[in-house]
Amino acid sequence: MSRKGTIYFFDVIMTDPYKKDVSYSAGFFMLIAFGVAGLMFAGILGGVVFKLMTGKDVLTMIKALGDPAYLRETQVIQTLTAVVGFLIPTIVTASFLSSKPFKLVGSGEKMVFGQLLFTILIIFCGMAISAGLGHLSYQLPLPSWLETRFLKLENTYVTQAAGMASFKNIPELLVSLIVLALLPAVCEEFFFRGGLQNFMYRSTKNAWVSVIVVSLIFSAVHMSGYGFLSRFALGVILGLIYQLSGNIWLNITAHFINNGLAIIMMYTQVQAGKTIAEVMNDKSGSYAGLIAVPVVILLFVLMHRKIQQTRSTDGI
């Protein structure tokens, strides 16, 4: 099976026979520009859709974010934001770089059971690490002004997330899984790993720089102070999965598992009598999850060896 155009962990990039004249470094900055433009256009489009659905103006839409009374409208706007702000810009940018844009970002790879199994094990351990870092973030001795800023960001995030989810019954849970777990997994992985990380690595040939820089951007975009470290760690784990495999579907699977399990846990707690805001504001936790760090390292080493063995067997 041909692997042309695919990226591999710390390896020199193989030639892409479908490459166009635009450089990968230019593609990196193009994608950032298209992403910003896409998010702005999604905001305008969201205002139009909100007007059509409710008959109310944009100011009402801004105030409606986080209001359960506008659940469906908020979910539609979230969907538009993910698709127009992340997915479409990635495909458009990749089209400037290659005549096979979907292959370039890694969507042409098939799911291999062994790689999928390692991915699932890694993301479960990664969730434990993320939880440990989340707990650590709340223990850090921050200046009062920074602590106030972080708390404000967290309250805004919780309010908006609570307004996009409903856990009244199983059908509502499924809708929430699609809007808050599946769509972000697909659109964000295309943008951050299949796009930004991919283009940076092809340009710099430096895997660690590409993974770390894009993980920092990934975490910063989520606008969460206390959640920065945990999302950065998640970004690094997702980045390494992509760097090893070049398969965007593994990343989407891992990202969906991470988001989906969090939503299911929220559902169970809401069914037990808590509000969504109470669940998301729960700061209890421990450092225990950090024990999974050496386990993740071992899993990545084993996954790397497995992929290298497969490539050698296939004569690549």
HUGI-V681724 format. One line per field, one symbol per residue. ss: DSSP state (h for helix, s for strand, l for the rest). Layout:
ss: ???
This chain:
ss: llllllllllllllllllsllllhhhhhhhhhhhhhhhhhhhhhhhhhhhhhhhlllhhhhhhhlllhhhhhhhhhhhhhhhhhhhhhhhhhhhhhhsllhhhhllllllllhhhhhhhhhhhhhhhhhhhhhhhhhhhllllhhhhhhhhhhhhhhhhhhhlllllllhhhhhhhhhhhhhhhhhhhhhhhhhhhhhhhhhhhllhhhhhhhhhhhhhhhllllllhhhhhhhhhhhhhhhhhhllhhhhhhhhhhhhhhhhhhhhhhhhllllhhhhhlllllllhhhhhhhhhhhhhhhhhhhhhhhhhhlll
